[in-house]
């Protein structure tokens, strides 16, 4: 995706917004104002975080004439999007360092995934910045084939994302932000222990049940893609009567057979899900 395509993507995104922040657009019309966007603090209120997202988008529209600025704007957009789930100064610095090493093409994919995810959140009226009390995270063994550990004392709220369980095989090096964002989107998160010897492998596959909506699968896939996970395959569970829980579950983990496949971008995520439904 070239600079013009990124600009078009941002313009489409802006058209879907009901209100635009004209004051921020005017204030950030000059590239020097980018430093204001960079000066972000973990302790800022949630409204300030949303203003930063709008500010970065406005600055991007005004400054599409060089690649280095595009990359910086893309990083600031992703920083702004993650500002509500970062919980410490150290974590903030780690996120900045991580984004500084991401190649330009991958940055473009992550920004596109971020914007697509926000469009879906807005259409479903999900307030990511709202401070909600998440369901407990249940950690279970990789040998547990039960219903996401939900029989081991966890409490759930049946009205949140229709009780969709996200079983996440969290690997070494995976950041905590994706878990927090899953919770903010309203999912029941079940962290699973990975098979010994696979701890260092990258998360690359998503499975989903027959009663999970395409929209939920798309949101989870976009979230992991936005967060830098190389998702390479998405498919439906093979269900059987003994595992009825799978009907309402999304599972995210690693699969050796898909390692050499091409990594998904947002367009392919949507295309594949529409074809499979």
PyMOL commands that set and color helices and strands:
alter all, ss='L'
color gray80, all
select helices_A, chain A and resi 3-16+22-27+31-38+46-62+67-82+89-100+104-123+161-163+177-184+214-226+241-248+256-258+266-276
alter helices_A, ss='H'
color red, helices_A
select strands_A, chain A and resi 138-140+165-169+188-192+205-208+233-236+249-253
alter strands_A, ss='S'
color yellow, strands_A
deselect
rebuild
show_as cartoon
